[in-house]
Amino acid sequence: MGNYFYSDSNGESIGPVTEAQLKELRSAGQIQSDTWVLAEDSSDWQSFDEALGTSTVAPPAPSAKSASRPSRCHEVDYDIHGDDMQIVEVELDPSEVVIAEAGAMNYMDEGISFEAKMGDGSQPEQGFFGKMLSAGKRALTGESIFMTHFTNNGVGKQRVSFAAPYPGKIIPVDMLEVGEELICQKDAFLCAALGTEVSITFNKRFGAGLFGGEGFILQRLVGDGMAFLHAGGTVIRKDLQGETLRVDTGCIVGFTSGIDYDIQQAGNLKSMIFGGEGLFLATLRGQGTVWLQSLPFSRLADRILQNAPSAGGKSTGEGSVLGGIGRLLDGD
């Protein structure tokens, strides 16, 4: 006999339990004939009677809320404040948790506690070596091996807010609406409801990995709750229905699993050299959603470095005369 999971009144998945334990819960009245049950080796939720074959009569149709599959992620509410330098304020019910990249927190209510943990908490039964492997994968993306878990330990609703490290937009994504999987560039993830799996995926195409702005390693988010990404400048959402979209490689924020991502030559030799658009363009095609950013951080950083005075050299551009006078006064 295999094991089972069952859904409680809040839609949370509980288990695993054996078939005998499940029947004892039914006998004790703790679960009902129409309680949703999932066999460990199955992907389809069924009523208790259907799963264990205890009745040949179909149970009454459940309400729309109970008919949905139990959520793996915590359900969080949120508000986004600001325009070009945004903050996402996440509202947590008691015992709810949100995970975030280290250093992303902006402010929080008194009832919120936080703890740095190795892993995203999506697999609480994961052992030490599993957590070490997950941490090693995150290190490959250049992120901290720790993620911060923020928990509402107070009474009533509490809020915690997160802000990105450079100007841009925060993108709220309901993972359930995008097929429960999202591929994004390695520095796009900001925070998410507990239960969201944050891992990495390797680009299978050599050209895309070698010449794409994201490289071989991308972030992969899996879950059915809210996740929040950050992008530079203005954000554009494109819903592709089999079309092809050609994009500057650094302008991709993320895309759903139905999108095929590849790299192609930007044009003829003259356009590649003098066009200013780079040697290669990203090609996105398929069925799904793509998020694009107008100002990748790498482009912003390059422009700042081009206009910043080098150490011991002369500054260029606006303010250069004042900068020279300042250096004279300093004894340079």
C-alpha positions, 0 to 999 in steps of 0.5 A, a space after each residue: 500500500 502506498 502513501 497519501 496526501 490530503 487537503 485540510 480546510 485551508 487548502 494545505 497539503 498534509 502527509 504523507 500518511 498510510 492508507 490505514 491512517 487515512 481510513 482512521 482519520 475518515 472513521 474519526 470524522 477528521 476528513 470527509 468523503 469528499 476530502 481531496 486526496 493524492 496518492 504518492 505515485 500520482 499527480 491527480 487529486 481525487 476525493 477520498 471515496 474515489 481514491 480508496 474505492 470506498 464508494 461507487 457513487 460520485 460525491 457532490 460537486 465541491 465549491 470552486 475554492 475546494 475544487 482547486 488543488 491544495 496550494 503548495 505555497 503560502 498565500 500572501 497579499 501585496 502592494 507595490 509602491 513607487 514608480 521607478 524605484 519600487 518597493 513591494 510590501 508583502 502582507 503576511 497572516 500569522 505563521 505565513 512566510 516569505 523568502 527573499 534574497 539576502 539584503 533585499 529587505 527594506 522595512 518590516 513590522 514588529 511582529 515579523 522575525 527573520 532567519 537566514 537559511 540554507 535553501 528556499 524551504 520548499 522541501 522541508 524534509 530535505 537533508 543536510 547534503 541536499 541543502 548543500 547541493 542547493 546552496 552550491 547551485 545558487 553559488 553558481 549564479 553568483 547569489 548568496 548561498 543563504 536565503 532569508 525567511 521572514 515569518 509573521 510571529 505576531 498577532 494579526 496581519 504584519 507587513 514586510 517590504 523588499 526593494 531592489 538594488 537599482 532603479 526599475 520595476 518590480 514584476 508580480 507573477 502568479 506562478 499558478 497562472 503561468 504554468 507553475 514554472 518560470 525561467 529568469 535571468 540569474 539576478 531577477 529574483 527578489 522574493 516569493 511566498 514560502 513553498 516556491 522552489 528557487 533553483 537553476 537551469 542550464 541553457 541547453 544551447 551552446 550558442 545561447 549560453 555563450 553569446 546570450 546576456 544570461 549565459 549558460 546558467 539561468 534561474 528556475 522558479 517552481 511553485 503555485 504562489 506569488 513570486 516577485 522579479 525585478 527588472 531595470 527601466 520599463 518592463 514590457 510583457 509579451 504574450 506569444 502565440 506561436 510568434 517569434 520575437 527577436 530581442 537584445 540579449 540583455 533585455 530578457 527578464 524571464 519567460 515561461 516554460 513554453 518558450 524556446 530561447 536561442 541566439 541568432 546572428 544580428 544581421 550582415 557583417 556591416 550591421 554587426 560591426 557598425 549597427 551598435 546592436 551587438 553581434 547576436 540577438 536572442 530569438 524567443 518563439 513558442 506559446 507563453 509569456 516573455 518579460 522584457 526590460 528597457 535598461 539592463 543593469 549591465 548596460 547602465 553600469 557600462 555607461 557609468 564606467 564610460 563617464 566616470 573619471 579613472 583613478 588619477 586621470 582627468 574626468 570627462 564630460 559635465 563637471 570636469 572643470 570643477 573636478 580638476 579644481 577640486 583635485 588642485 585644492 586637494 593637492 593632486 
